[in-house]
């Protein structure tokens, strides 16, 4: 872990990170303070143990035996979810193991790579809709349509139903966001149950149609693990979690990338000089510098010592991914600067996709969308930029780092599509 001055033991230093009451656009100084002087400490604002070093965050996210996910990872619960509601990032082994075994295969790198042609067509179609105007809102007009379109394609939603499905999925993502940020319950439970019932109907229809399709719902509907089929409710909850993760976080990642390019014009100029060649490293650096997931929750499951702190079962922990991804012991080449040509072949994986058994199964899809989105937007929309004078406001809360809105402008006309 990052060293601290000997004269400042962890018990004597209070964390400066305050994501609920003093969330800032540039938190790197306060996170550097916490990482160096109290890398593991109880944060009164979070009412949890806060971990800020790369190694510490990695330890918590990967240590599923000591750090349970069954009491929530995007907001902390007082009691574990009922077993039938525990799925993927909200589950521990063995339940998590059987679910993940199937999804890793269904969302393999080769399968997602086969979606590139679809991804490029979709991005071009959205840009065609925008090209008559000289401005648009990044999230609603582009990123949401991009993310929801990929989820619909993966799930096998019929073309005629995709707009309705995307609107419903967006509503659920909004409810999850308001709940995790502590702003309101927002009727989440009632609407979630209605949405799960709707998904259950889709699953039953897929089962009635037989196993002939390769879409994800069909694969989940007919998959067997140890001779047993998944229950309809379990499949519905997995799809719901994939909707939230596959749409919400990707929206943030696409928007954050556009904002960072605007904020660092010398890096933007470098990207524009080699868009195809730098799209992968741009995505990696965007996720490192400004991850759309700032941190994740865990609950201590057994007496555990992390850093200089003893943690008891039931205590909450918040692993601050934003701090870990700026750790100078790992990213020592100017960790608080946005540099799109880092040598990723010789750097460890940054942490937005998690660690260990909870490593995000949708990583390949998210990276594809980020790369295609940046490539198409900056190839086809001349001088694409954040609207001059616009100051975006961050969403509140500890988990998400993205803006409420992001207004973009470009110089007409849009350049012709290539797909």
FIKOL-747967 format. One record per residue (C-alpha): residue number from 0; y, z, x. Coordinates in nm, 3 decimals. Each point is the difference from the previous one (the first is absolute). Layout:
BEGIN
{node NUM,{Y,Z,X}} ...
//
This chain:
BEGIN
{node 0,{0.000,0.000,0.000}} {node 1,{0.364,-0.039,0.098}} {node 2,{0.103,0.290,0.222}} {node 3,{0.263,0.255,-0.099}} {node 4,{0.228,0.207,0.222}} {node 5,{-0.171,0.327,0.090}} {node 6,{0.302,0.199,-0.115}} {node 7,{-0.030,-0.140,-0.352}} {node 8,{-0.340,0.098,-0.145}} {node 9,{-0.091,-0.157,-0.329}} {node 10,{0.062,0.322,-0.197}} {node 11,{0.366,0.013,0.107}} {node 12,{0.102,-0.356,-0.089}} {node 13,{0.050,-0.124,-0.353}} {node 14,{-0.064,-0.364,-0.092}} {node 15,{0.309,-0.211,-0.063}} {node 16,{-0.183,-0.262,-0.207}} {node 17,{0.110,0.032,-0.364}} {node 18,{-0.120,-0.304,-0.196}} {node 19,{0.082,0.142,-0.342}} {node 20,{0.352,0.136,0.052}} {node 21,{0.132,-0.190,0.303}} {node 22,{-0.191,-0.327,0.029}} {node 23,{0.175,-0.231,0.244}} {node 24,{-0.019,-0.366,0.087}} {node 25,{-0.036,0.089,0.368}} {node 26,{-0.217,0.317,0.022}} {node 27,{-0.110,-0.063,0.358}} {node 28,{0.213,0.274,0.161}} {node 29,{-0.120,0.276,-0.231}} {node 30,{-0.360,-0.121,0.025}} {node 31,{0.031,-0.005,0.381}} {node 32,{0.119,0.361,-0.014}} {node 33,{-0.298,0.106,-0.211}} {node 34,{-0.247,-0.202,0.206}} {node 35,{0.119,0.156,0.326}} {node 36,{0.080,0.358,-0.105}} {node 37,{-0.220,0.076,-0.301}} {node 38,{-0.264,-0.275,-0.020}} {node 39,{-0.211,0.212,-0.238}} {node 40,{0.203,0.234,-0.216}} {node 41,{0.037,0.126,-0.353}} {node 42,{0.280,-0.192,-0.168}} {node 43,{0.158,0.203,-0.282}} {node 44,{0.132,-0.309,-0.178}} {node 45,{-0.344,-0.159,-0.008}} {node 46,{-0.171,0.336,-0.065}} {node 47,{-0.262,-0.128,0.242}} {node 48,{-0.101,-0.027,0.362}} {node 49,{0.187,-0.293,0.153}} {node 50,{-0.160,-0.205,0.280}} {node 51,{0.217,-0.245,0.195}} {node 52,{-0.172,-0.115,0.323}} {node 53,{-0.215,-0.311,0.016}} {node 54,{-0.309,0.195,0.109}} {node 55,{0.058,0.271,-0.260}} {node 56,{0.047,-0.242,-0.287}} {node 57,{-0.304,-0.196,0.113}} {node 58,{-0.203,0.322,0.013}} {node 59,{0.093,0.099,-0.355}} {node 60,{-0.047,-0.346,-0.153}} {node 61,{-0.336,-0.051,0.172}} {node 62,{-0.130,0.357,-0.045}} {node 63,{-0.140,-0.028,-0.349}} {node 64,{-0.222,0.307,0.037}} {node 65,{0.290,0.234,0.075}} {node 66,{0.265,-0.190,-0.196}} {node 67,{-0.104,-0.091,-0.354}} {node 68,{0.139,-0.290,-0.202}} {node 69,{-0.149,0.115,-0.331}} {node 70,{0.320,0.188,-0.085}} {node 71,{0.218,-0.306,0.047}} {node 72,{0.139,-0.204,0.285}} {node 73,{0.322,-0.137,-0.154}} {node 74,{0.090,0.321,-0.179}} {node 75,{-0.157,0.346,0.040}} {node 76,{-0.204,0.146,-0.285}} {node 77,{-0.081,0.367,-0.051}} {node 78,{-0.360,-0.073,-0.101}} {node 79,{-0.240,-0.281,0.089}} {node 80,{-0.018,-0.290,-0.241}} {node 81,{-0.309,-0.005,-0.221}} {node 82,{-0.280,-0.176,0.191}} {node 83,{0.009,-0.305,-0.226}} {node 84,{0.370,-0.048,0.088}} {node 85,{-0.046,0.021,0.377}} {node 86,{0.020,-0.348,0.151}} {node 87,{0.063,-0.133,0.351}} {node 88,{0.307,0.171,0.147}} {node 89,{-0.036,0.276,-0.260}} {node 90,{-0.363,0.074,0.086}} {node 91,{-0.213,0.160,0.270}} {node 92,{-0.355,-0.093,0.106}} {node 93,{-0.253,-0.068,-0.137}} {node 94,{0.185,-0.143,-0.299}} {node 95,{0.251,-0.176,0.223}} {node 96,{-0.276,-0.143,0.219}} {node 97,{-0.174,-0.194,-0.278}} {node 98,{0.327,-0.140,-0.133}} {node 99,{0.129,-0.110,0.336}} {node 100,{-0.330,-0.162,0.102}} {node 101,{0.047,-0.262,-0.270}} {node 102,{0.373,-0.055,0.035}} {node 103,{-0.010,-0.055,0.377}} {node 104,{-0.228,-0.297,-0.060}} {node 105,{0.201,-0.130,-0.295}} {node 106,{0.328,0.017,0.195}} {node 107,{-0.133,-0.123,0.334}} {node 108,{0.226,-0.178,0.247}} {node 109,{-0.182,-0.330,-0.056}} {node 110,{0.035,0.020,-0.379}} {node 111,{0.371,0.078,0.024}} {node 112,{0.058,-0.275,0.254}} {node 113,{-0.140,-0.245,-0.255}} {node 114,{0.289,0.106,-0.225}} {node 115,{0.264,-0.132,0.242}} {node 116,{0.037,-0.335,-0.175}} {node 117,{0.046,0.180,-0.333}} {node 118,{0.249,0.238,0.163}} {node 119,{0.209,-0.284,0.140}} {node 120,{0.003,-0.188,-0.333}} {node 121,{0.101,0.313,-0.187}} {node 122,{0.287,0.076,0.240}} {node 123,{0.121,-0.360,-0.029}} {node 124,{-0.023,0.012,-0.380}} {node 125,{0.212,0.316,-0.013}} {node 126,{0.256,-0.145,0.239}} {node 127,{0.016,-0.318,-0.211}} {node 128,{0.096,0.220,-0.297}} {node 129,{0.273,0.163,0.209}} {node 130,{0.142,-0.308,0.168}} {node 131,{0.246,-0.084,-0.281}} {node 132,{0.179,0.329,0.066}} {node 133,{0.158,0.125,0.318}} {node 134,{-0.094,0.364,-0.045}} {node 135,{-0.295,0.206,-0.118}} {node 136,{-0.129,0.357,-0.009}} {node 137,{-0.272,0.028,0.263}} {node 138,{-0.237,0.232,-0.182}} {node 139,{0.006,-0.126,-0.358}} {node 140,{0.061,-0.369,0.064}} {node 141,{-0.226,-0.052,0.301}} {node 142,{-0.207,0.288,0.139}} {node 143,{-0.139,0.127,-0.331}} {node 144,{-0.101,-0.350,-0.105}} {node 145,{-0.160,-0.060,0.339}} {node 146,{-0.199,0.325,-0.002}} {node 147,{-0.106,-0.015,-0.366}} {node 148,{-0.103,-0.364,0.037}} {node 149,{-0.240,0.085,0.282}} {node 150,{-0.152,0.291,-0.191}} {node 151,{-0.052,-0.222,-0.306}} {node 152,{-0.166,-0.266,0.215}} {node 153,{-0.228,0.253,0.165}} {node 154,{-0.101,0.158,-0.330}} {node 155,{-0.057,-0.334,-0.171}} {node 156,{0.263,0.048,-0.273}} {node 157,{0.028,-0.326,-0.202}} {node 158,{0.322,-0.195,0.060}} {node 159,{0.101,0.044,-0.366}} {node 160,{-0.019,0.380,0.032}} {node 161,{0.160,0.048,0.340}} {node 162,{0.358,0.059,-0.112}} {node 163,{-0.110,0.269,-0.248}} {node 164,{-0.229,0.160,0.257}} {node 165,{0.273,0.001,0.265}} {node 166,{0.246,0.167,-0.238}} {node 167,{-0.252,0.271,-0.090}} {node 168,{-0.094,0.057,0.364}} {node 169,{0.369,0.024,0.093}} {node 170,{0.053,0.263,-0.270}} {node 171,{-0.286,0.208,0.136}} {node 172,{0.139,-0.031,0.353}} {node 173,{0.340,0.118,-0.127}} {node 174,{-0.159,0.302,-0.169}} {node 175,{-0.193,0.089,0.315}} {node 176,{0.321,-0.029,0.204}} {node 177,{0.202,0.228,-0.227}} {node 178,{-0.283,0.253,-0.009}} {node 179,{-0.061,0.010,0.377}} {node 180,{0.373,0.038,0.063}} {node 181,{0.012,0.301,-0.229}} {node 182,{0.261,-0.157,-0.227}} {node 183,{-0.199,0.021,-0.323}} {node 184,{-0.347,-0.012,-0.148}} {node 185,{0.128,-0.300,-0.192}} {node 186,{-0.285,-0.004,-0.250}} {node 187,{-0.228,-0.100,0.283}} {node 188,{-0.319,0.155,-0.141}} {node 189,{0.025,-0.166,-0.341}} {node 190,{0.088,-0.344,0.129}} {node 191,{-0.259,0.026,0.277}} {node 192,{-0.276,0.067,-0.254}} {node 193,{0.112,-0.297,-0.209}} {node 194,{0.001,-0.220,0.310}} {node 195,{-0.345,0.123,0.106}} {node 196,{-0.133,-0.079,-0.348}} {node 197,{0.139,-0.352,0.036}} {node 198,{-0.162,-0.040,0.340}} {node 199,{-0.326,0.134,-0.147}} {node 200,{0.006,-0.280,-0.255}} {node 201,{0.044,-0.256,0.276}} {node 202,{-0.293,0.149,0.191}} {node 203,{-0.228,-0.008,-0.304}} {node 204,{0.095,-0.363,-0.062}} {node 205,{-0.088,-0.088,0.361}} {node 206,{-0.336,0.172,-0.035}} {node 207,{-0.068,-0.188,-0.323}} {node 208,{0.081,-0.329,0.175}} {node 209,{-0.252,0.066,0.278}} {node 210,{0.020,0.016,0.380}} {node 211,{0.086,-0.364,0.066}} {node 212,{0.358,0.051,0.121}} {node 213,{0.113,0.123,0.341}} {node 214,{0.316,0.175,-0.122}} {node 215,{0.038,0.366,0.085}} {node 216,{-0.045,0.135,-0.353}} {node 217,{-0.330,-0.184,-0.034}} {node 218,{-0.116,0.121,0.341}} {node 219,{0.081,0.358,-0.094}} {node 220,{-0.159,-0.040,-0.341}} {node 221,{-0.337,-0.109,0.136}} {node 222,{-0.007,0.184,0.331}} {node 223,{-0.279,0.250,0.057}} {node 224,{0.014,0.292,0.240}} {node 225,{-0.328,0.181,0.050}} {node 226,{-0.134,-0.176,-0.308}} {node 227,{0.280,0.110,-0.234}} {node 228,{0.282,-0.202,-0.152}} {node 229,{0.353,0.130,0.003}} {node 230,{0.119,0.153,-0.324}} {node 231,{0.263,-0.199,-0.190}} {node 232,{0.253,0.282,0.038}} {node 233,{-0.056,0.022,0.375}} {node 234,{0.056,-0.374,0.039}} {node 235,{0.313,0.018,-0.213}} {node 236,{0.144,0.276,0.218}} {node 237,{-0.081,-0.191,0.318}} {node 238,{0.181,-0.305,-0.138}} {node 239,{0.297,0.216,-0.101}} {node 240,{0.024,0.146,0.350}} {node 241,{-0.026,-0.347,0.152}} {node 242,{0.283,-0.111,-0.230}} {node 243,{0.226,0.282,0.115}} {node 244,{-0.085,-0.040,0.369}} {node 245,{-0.014,-0.379,-0.003}} {node 246,{0.324,-0.049,-0.190}} {node 247,{0.224,0.300,0.071}} {node 248,{-0.043,0.028,0.376}} {node 249,{0.009,-0.376,0.058}} {node 250,{0.325,-0.027,-0.195}} {node 251,{0.148,0.260,0.232}} {node 252,{-0.135,-0.166,0.314}} {node 253,{0.145,-0.342,-0.090}} {node 254,{0.339,0.149,-0.089}} {node 255,{0.015,0.221,0.309}} {node 256,{-0.071,-0.300,0.222}} {node 257,{0.286,-0.200,-0.149}} {node 258,{0.237,0.295,0.037}} {node 259,{-0.099,0.064,0.363}} {node 260,{0.054,-0.364,0.095}} {node 261,{0.348,0.021,-0.149}} {node 262,{0.077,0.332,0.171}} {node 263,{-0.111,-0.126,0.343}} {node 264,{0.151,-0.351,0.032}} {node 265,{-0.123,-0.058,0.356}} {node 266,{-0.357,0.057,-0.118}} {node 267,{0.060,-0.223,-0.299}} {node 268,{0.123,-0.278,0.228}} {node 269,{-0.314,0.036,0.211}} {node 270,{-0.218,-0.019,-0.311}} {node 271,{0.181,-0.308,-0.130}} {node 272,{-0.061,-0.172,0.332}} {node 273,{-0.381,0.028,-0.046}} {node 274,{-0.079,0.096,-0.360}} {node 275,{-0.366,-0.105,0.003}} {node 276,{-0.068,0.153,0.340}} {node 277,{0.165,0.335,-0.068}} {node 278,{-0.099,0.071,-0.362}} {node 279,{-0.295,0.222,0.100}} {node 280,{0.189,0.212,0.251}} {node 281,{0.296,0.022,-0.239}} {node 282,{-0.229,0.146,-0.268}} {node 283,{-0.148,0.251,0.246}} {node 284,{0.340,0.113,0.126}} {node 285,{0.145,0.026,-0.349}} {node 286,{-0.289,0.225,-0.104}} {node 287,{0.046,0.211,0.312}} {node 288,{0.375,0.034,-0.013}} {node 289,{0.046,0.038,-0.377}} {node 290,{-0.332,0.061,-0.169}} {node 291,{0.022,-0.018,-0.382}} {node 292,{-0.220,0.313,0.001}} {node 293,{0.191,0.270,0.186}} {node 294,{-0.279,0.256,-0.020}} {node 295,{-0.315,0.110,-0.180}} {node 296,{-0.120,0.330,-0.144}} {node 297,{-0.319,0.187,0.075}} {node 298,{-0.141,0.341,-0.101}} {node 299,{-0.165,0.230,0.252}} {node 300,{-0.369,0.035,-0.089}} {node 301,{-0.113,0.250,0.266}} {node 302,{0.165,0.237,0.248}} {node 303,{0.160,-0.236,0.249}} {node 304,{0.219,0.022,0.307}} {node 305,{0.230,-0.291,0.066}} {node 306,{0.246,0.018,0.285}} {node 307,{0.111,0.363,0.024}} {node 308,{-0.050,0.070,-0.368}} {node 309,{-0.289,0.153,-0.191}} {node 310,{-0.033,-0.154,-0.346}} {node 311,{-0.195,0.153,-0.285}} {node 312,{-0.201,-0.174,-0.275}} {node 313,{0.222,-0.108,-0.286}} {node 314,{0.311,-0.051,0.211}} {node 315,{0.170,-0.337,-0.034}} {node 316,{0.075,-0.223,0.296}} {node 317,{0.235,-0.295,0.025}} {node 318,{-0.073,-0.248,0.279}} {node 319,{0.331,-0.172,0.081}} {node 320,{-0.098,-0.357,0.085}} {node 321,{0.365,-0.097,0.060}} {node 322,{0.018,0.259,0.278}} {node 323,{-0.335,-0.092,0.153}} {node 324,{0.093,-0.368,0.020}} {node 325,{0.308,0.091,0.207}} {node 326,{-0.185,0.231,0.240}} {node 327,{0.121,-0.079,0.356}} {node 328,{-0.333,0.113,0.146}} {node 329,{-0.159,-0.299,-0.176}} {node 330,{0.281,-0.252,-0.053}} {node 331,{0.193,0.081,0.317}} {node 332,{0.180,-0.334,0.016}} {node 333,{0.306,0.105,-0.201}} {node 334,{-0.184,0.146,-0.303}} {node 335,{0.315,0.029,-0.213}} {node 336,{0.090,-0.366,0.047}} {node 337,{-0.122,-0.293,-0.209}} {node 338,{-0.168,-0.241,0.244}} {node 339,{-0.207,-0.279,-0.156}} {node 340,{-0.173,-0.109,0.322}} {node 341,{-0.180,0.320,0.094}} {node 342,{-0.328,-0.046,0.187}} {node 343,{-0.228,0.095,-0.290}} {node 344,{-0.310,-0.093,0.198}} {node 345,{0.066,0.306,0.218}} {node 346,{0.131,0.240,-0.265}} {node 347,{-0.201,0.214,-0.241}} {node 348,{0.001,-0.083,-0.367}} {node 349,{0.302,0.148,-0.171}} {node 350,{-0.076,0.225,-0.293}} {node 351,{0.123,-0.143,-0.334}} {node 352,{-0.356,-0.097,-0.090}} {node 353,{-0.140,0.346,0.071}} {node 354,{-0.289,0.105,0.222}} {node 355,{-0.371,0.070,-0.017}} {node 356,{-0.193,-0.035,-0.324}} {node 357,{0.324,-0.045,-0.195}} {node 358,{0.122,-0.294,0.206}} {node 359,{0.151,-0.236,-0.257}} {node 360,{-0.249,-0.259,-0.124}} {node 361,{0.289,-0.222,-0.107}} {node 362,{0.154,-0.029,0.348}} {node 363,{-0.097,-0.365,0.046}} {node 364,{0.151,-0.100,-0.334}} {node 365,{0.322,0.189,0.065}} {node 366,{0.044,-0.155,0.345}} {node 367,{-0.066,-0.348,-0.139}} {node 368,{0.265,0.045,-0.268}} {node 369,{0.254,0.136,0.246}} {node 370,{-0.053,-0.287,0.243}} {node 371,{0.010,-0.272,-0.264}} {node 372,{0.300,0.154,-0.177}} {node 373,{0.208,0.020,0.319}} {node 374,{-0.104,-0.348,0.111}} {node 375,{0.079,-0.173,-0.329}} {node 376,{0.322,0.188,-0.075}} {node 377,{0.157,-0.067,0.338}} {node 378,{-0.129,-0.355,0.032}} {node 379,{0.128,-0.113,-0.340}} {node 380,{0.312,0.207,-0.079}} {node 381,{0.277,-0.078,0.251}} {node 382,{0.181,0.302,0.138}} {node 383,{-0.188,0.243,-0.226}} {node 384,{0.170,0.338,0.028}} {node 385,{0.080,0.324,-0.179}} {node 386,{0.306,-0.055,-0.219}} {node 387,{0.307,0.083,0.210}} {node 388,{0.141,0.337,-0.099}} {node 389,{-0.317,0.112,-0.178}} {node 390,{-0.123,0.346,0.103}} {node 391,{-0.354,0.065,-0.123}} {node 392,{-0.106,0.350,-0.105}} {node 393,{-0.339,0.142,0.092}} {node 394,{-0.243,0.110,-0.267}} {node 395,{-0.012,0.380,-0.009}} {node 396,{-0.300,0.202,0.110}} {node 397,{-0.220,0.061,0.301}} {node 398,{-0.264,-0.271,-0.032}} {node 399,{0.180,-0.331,-0.050}} {node 400,{0.254,-0.162,0.231}} {node 401,{0.147,-0.296,-0.179}} {node 402,{0.320,-0.074,-0.186}} {node 403,{0.081,0.019,-0.370}} {node 404,{0.124,-0.361,0.015}} {node 405,{0.068,-0.255,0.272}} {node 406,{0.240,-0.284,-0.079}} {node 407,{-0.047,-0.317,0.202}} {node 408,{0.207,-0.318,0.033}} {node 409,{-0.057,-0.336,0.168}} {node 410,{0.175,-0.330,0.051}} {node 411,{-0.108,-0.273,-0.242}} {node 412,{-0.184,-0.225,-0.012}} {node 413,{-0.344,0.140,0.072}} {node 414,{-0.207,-0.207,0.240}} {node 415,{-0.301,-0.195,-0.135}} {node 416,{-0.338,0.166,-0.030}} {node 417,{-0.281,-0.094,0.235}} {node 418,{-0.295,0.098,-0.225}} 
//
